Amino acid sequence: MLSRPRTEEETLSAWIFEPGHTEAAFRARHMMVTWVRGAFKDVHGQMEFDLDNCLDTRFSGQIDAGGL
């Protein structure tokens, strides 16, 4: 089955990260003994995912690190 080429609007899938529904989690090694885990709750940003070429996916965002 052949399909028509996708338009630019059809190949880019845009996602918006909503504060309150999104978090950025991390973990870091402490003195080579244990892992310390944490999360930032105040995340704002967006991502554009290219369905035809996932390597062209773009992300922009801001994380409030004031709570560290």
N, C-alpha and C positions, 0 to 999 in steps of 0.2 A: 504494500500500500504506500503510495507516494503522498507526501503532504507538501503544502506550500511553505515557502520560507517564512519564518516568524518576523514580525515587525519589531522595531526596537522596544516598543511598549510591552510586547509579549515576551521578550527575552529577559527583560529586567524585572525582577521581583523585589519590591521595596518593603522594608520592614522598619518600623519605628519602635525604639526601646522606650517603654513608658516607665517613669519613676513609680515605685510602689509595686510594679509587676516584674521588675528586672533587677538582678544583682550580678556583680562581678566577684567571683570567688577566686581565692588564691591559696597556695600553701608554700611554705618556705622551710628549708632545713635549718634546725637550730643546733649548733655545735656538733654537727654530724651524729647526733644522738636521736633526735625526735623531729617530728614535723609539727609546725605551727600553722594552723589554718585560720582563715579570716574571710570576710566578705564585705564589700561595699554595697550599700543599699541604694544610694542616691546616684543612679546611672541614667544619663541622657544620651541619646544618639540614634543613629540610623544605619541600616545596611542595605546595599543594593546587590542582589544576587543575580548573576548572569547565568541563565539556564543553559545557554549554549557553550559557555566557556567559564567554568567556575573559578579559574585563576584570575579572572577580571573582576571578581567580587570586590566591592568597596565598602569600607567601614569608617565611620566617623563617630566619635563620642567623647563624652566628658564624664569623669568620675570625681566626685567630691571626696578628696582624701583628708579633709580636715578633721575627721574623727580618729586619726591615728594617734 
